[in-house]
Each structure stands twice: as structure tokens, then as C-alpha cells.
């Protein structure tokens, strides 16, 4: 569910109005949205647009913390951690496949047909987190952490590494 109050909060946090929000995947214990779910295909200005990021981190404190981690080279550090461990590589690839399946599952049959017609089916059905086709790559820690939180107890490989390496625990 995504009510008017959620919409106002998310718009205030991000500084702009997101289109195609399906609902809230994760809330803080105080009720504010932390992660939202986006519709993977939106119709805007007479054109269909793919949205490869299914889970969007909107919490300002977490966004700031992740931005700090990225500024310190966190993407590269976590990429190296994964590249040096076969078990982490396999888990990260599975995370990307899961993400792609979840994004594709959000669409109904008509929307899947539209995705094929406008040439974005491959992206929406098979690309991983952040729309990357390389299921080994780490593009944006914000998107990875949003996915981590949305998966609840299961978490994600990158999210667990962020938590353990940088002491970030959402506390939601």
C-alpha cells in the first residue's frame, strides 16, 4: 500500500516525485517508508519507460550512510570481496537472478507484452540489480541495500557485506 502520507514523505525525502510506485516494501518501526517498490514499466508522455530498479531506498539516514560508504570506495571493496570468494560469487549471482524474477513477476501479462513490443523485455526479465546484465557486477550500493532490506531475513550478499564491513544495520 502507498497512501498519500507515504507519497508526501517519499517526495520530501528524495526531493522529487517518483512515478509508478507500487507500495512500501519496508517501513521503519515508526511507520515511515524505508524501501519502496517501483512498477518496472511506466507510461509517461505517451512513451513506455522501463524502470530496472524494483526496490528503491528512500530512508534519508540510510541513503546518507550508503553515500558515505560509496564515497570511501565501498563499491570496489565489496566487489573485491565477492570476486575473491567463490561462495559469495555464486550467492551474488543468485541474488541478481532472484531480483530479475521478482521484477518480472510484478508485471501482468499485458505489461509483459508491452515490454516485448517496446524492446525492454530482456532488460526487465533478465537484468539484475540496477539493471545490469553482468550478475557479477555491483553498480549502486543504494539499490543493493534496498534489496537486502526488502528480502527481510534472507537479506542479500552485498547487504550482508555492507552490514558486516561497515557496521550498518538498518535497525528498522
N, C-alpha and C positions, 0 to 999 in steps of 0.2 A: 504494500500500500504506500502511496505517496500523496499525502494530503497537502493542502495549501500552506500549512505551517512548515512542513518539510521543504516545500518548494522555496519558500522565503528564506529559510535557514541556509539551504544549499546555495542559493543565489548570492546571499550575503557572504558566505564563506569563500566562494570562488570568484566573486566579483562580476559574474556574468550568468546569463540564464541558459542552462543546458536544455536541449530539446531531446525528446524521446526517452525520458526517464520512466522506467517501468515500476520501480519501487525502491525500498530500502532493504539492503541485504544484511546490514549490521548497524545496530544502534549502540550508543554509549549507555551506560546504566542509568543516566539521567534522561534518556529518551532522544537525544539529538542524533541525526544520521551520521554515521561514520563512513559507511560504504554504500553507494547506490548501484542499482542495476540499470544499464542502458539497453534500449532497444537496438539491436545490431543493424537495423536498416531503417532510415528515416526519410521521409518525403519532405523536401524543403525547396521552395522556389521552383516547383514543377519538376524537380530532379530527385532521383533516389540516391542517397548517400550511405555508404557503409560506415558502421561505427565498430571498429575492431576491438575496442576496449569495453568489455561487458561489465566489469566491476570497476568503479571509479571511487578513489579515496577522496572524501570531501572534508574530513576532520582537519581543522586548521593546525592543531598541535602535531598531529601525526604527519601532515604534509610538511610542516616546518622541520620536523626531526628527520624525515626521509630526505628532504632537500639538503640538509646538513651532511648526511651520510654520503649522498651523491657528490657533494662539493669536495668531500675528503677522498674521493676516488673509490667509494664503496662499490660501484658497479664493477670496476676492474678487479677489486679484491674478491668479491663474491664469484665473479666469472672464473678467476684463477682457482678458487676453492673447488668449484664444480668441475672444472677441466682436469683437476689433479686427482679426482676420486670417481672411479667408475660407477660406484653405487649412487653417488649424488647425480652423476650424468644421467643415469637411467631414470632416477626419480624425477629429475627436472624435465626430461623428455615426456614422461608420463603426465606431469603437471600440465604441460603445454597441450598435449592431446586431450586431456580432460577439459581444459579451458575451451578448446575449439569445439568439442562435443556439446558443452554447456551452452556456448554462444549459439550454435546451430539449432539446438533444441528449443531455444526461446522463440524462434520464428515459426509461424504457422505455415501450412502448405502453400498458401497463396504468396506469402512473403518469400518463401524459398524459391518459388517460380520466378518472382520478380528479381531476386538476387541472380538467378541464372540468366534472365533476359538482359539485365544491365551489366553483366560481366563481373560480378563480385562474389559469385558462389564459392569459388576456390578460396578466396580470402576469408569469407565468413565461416566456411565449413572446415577448413584445414589449418589456417594460420593460428599460431599460438598466442601467448600473452603479448599484448601490444601489437598484434597483427604481424608478427614476424614469422616467416616460413622456416627459419632456422630454429629448430626446437632446442638448440644448444645455447642460443644467444640470450643475453639479458639486456633489454633495451631501456626499461624505465622501472626503477625500484618502487615508485608510487603504485604502478599497476600491479606489480608482483605482490606488494604488501596488501593491497586491496583484495586480491585473490586469496591470499593467505588468510585474511580475516574472514572472508566470505565462506571459506571451507570449514570454518569453526574448528573442531577438534582435530580434523585431519591436517589442516594447515597446508603449507606448500614448502617445497625445498628452499626456495630463495627466502621466503618469510621466516622460516626457522633459522636460517643462517643470519639474517638480519637481527633477529631476536638474540641469538647466542653471541654473535660477534660484537654487536653494538649495544646490547643491553636494552633494546627496545622491546617493551612489552606493552601492548595496547592498553591493557587494564580496563577493557570495556566489559 
